[in-house]
């Protein structure tokens, strides 16, 4: 477990923001995702895409972080999808049967 996760936020227009995740999404780093979601809520985008292309690891805490992010955005009237699901993140979603819990985005 490390804290090696970076999250870049890019506001594409007034309707959409993208959070680019890079690194390990786990117990030690999930707070960075939460902070980035809070920043996205304060931004202009009504729809948030989490781009997971750079995710190299994900554990149960990371999956919970994704679910919490989705719930947080829904509570404030925003929508969320996830792009570039692959590798260990894809495997974790499949093993836990959580893939259907998320809207899957066309890669951005």
QUITATA-V296759 format. One record per pair of residues at least 12 apart in sequence whose ideal C-beta (glycine too) atoms are under 10 Angstrom apart, sorted by sequence separation. I is the first residue (numbers start at 0). J is the second residue. If there is no record, write none. Layout:
BEGIN
i/j
I/J
I/J
END
This chain:
BEGIN
i/j
6/18
7/19
20/32
35/47
69/81
6/19
7/20
36/49
68/81
5/19
6/20
7/21
18/32
35/49
51/65
65/79
84/98
5/20
6/21
20/35
4/20
5/21
6/22
19/35
49/65
65/81
4/21
5/22
18/35
32/49
81/98
84/101
3/21
4/22
6/24
18/36
3/22
4/23
16/35
49/68
81/100
84/103
2/22
3/23
4/24
18/38
49/69
81/101
82/102
83/103
84/104
1/22
2/23
3/24
4/25
18/39
47/68
80/101
81/102
82/103
83/104
1/23
3/25
6/28
16/38
17/39
47/69
79/101
80/102
81/103
82/104
84/106
0/23
2/25
4/27
5/28
16/39
49/72
65/88
79/102
80/103
81/104
82/105
83/106
1/25
2/26
3/27
4/28
16/40
47/71
78/102
80/104
82/106
83/107
0/25
1/26
2/27
3/28
4/29
6/31
24/49
47/72
79/104
80/105
82/107
0/26
1/27
2/28
4/30
5/31
6/32
16/42
18/44
46/72
61/87
62/88
65/91
0/27
1/28
2/29
4/31
6/33
8/35
16/43
17/44
24/51
45/72
54/81
57/84
61/88
65/92
80/107
0/28
2/30
3/31
4/32
6/34
7/35
8/36
15/43
16/44
28/56
29/57
36/64
40/68
44/72
2/31
6/35
10/39
13/42
14/43
15/44
16/45
17/46
18/47
19/48
20/49
21/50
24/53
29/58
32/61
36/65
39/68
54/83
57/86
58/87
62/91
5/35
6/36
8/38
13/43
14/44
15/45
16/46
17/47
18/48
19/49
20/50
21/51
24/54
28/58
45/75
47/77
48/78
49/79
50/80
51/81
52/82
53/83
54/84
56/86
57/87
61/91
62/92
4/35
8/39
12/43
13/44
14/45
15/46
16/47
17/48
18/49
19/50
20/51
21/52
22/53
23/54
24/55
25/56
27/58
29/60
33/64
36/67
37/68
40/71
45/76
46/77
47/78
48/79
49/80
50/81
51/82
52/83
54/85
55/86
56/87
57/88
66/97
69/100
6/38
10/42
11/43
12/44
13/45
14/46
15/47
16/48
17/49
18/50
19/51
20/52
21/53
22/54
23/55
24/56
25/57
26/58
28/60
29/61
32/64
36/68
39/71
40/72
45/77
46/78
47/79
48/80
49/81
50/82
51/83
52/84
54/86
55/87
56/88
57/89
59/91
62/94
65/97
69/101
6/39
8/41
9/42
10/43
11/44
15/48
17/50
18/51
19/52
20/53
21/54
22/55
23/56
24/57
25/58
26/59
27/60
28/61
29/62
31/64
32/65
35/68
36/69
39/72
44/77
45/78
46/79
47/80
48/81
49/82
50/83
51/84
52/85
54/87
55/88
57/90
58/91
62/95
68/101
69/102
8/42
10/44
19/53
20/54
21/55
22/56
23/57
24/58
25/59
26/60
27/61
29/63
30/64
33/67
37/71
40/74
41/75
44/78
46/80
47/81
48/82
49/83
51/85
52/86
54/88
57/91
63/97
66/100
9/44
11/46
20/55
23/58
25/60
26/61
29/64
32/67
33/68
36/71
40/75
42/77
48/83
49/84
51/86
54/89
56/91
57/92
62/97
65/100
66/101
8/44
24/60
25/61
28/64
29/65
32/68
36/72
39/75
40/76
59/95
65/101
11/48
20/57
24/61
25/62
26/63
40/77
51/88
23/61
24/62
26/64
29/67
33/71
39/77
51/89
62/100
8/47
9/48
25/64
29/68
36/75
24/64
39/79
9/50
20/61
24/65
36/77
51/92
6/49
7/50
36/79
6/50
20/65
7/53
6/53
5/53
4/53
4/54
18/68
4/55
3/55
4/56
49/101
3/56
51/104
48/102
50/104
52/106
1/56
49/104
52/107
0/56
46/102
48/104
50/106
4/61
48/105
50/107
0/58
46/104
48/106
48/107
0/60
4/64
16/77
18/79
20/81
20/82
15/78
18/81
19/82
20/83
24/87
19/83
23/87
24/88
17/82
24/91
20/88
17/104
19/107
17/107
15/107
11/107
9/107
END
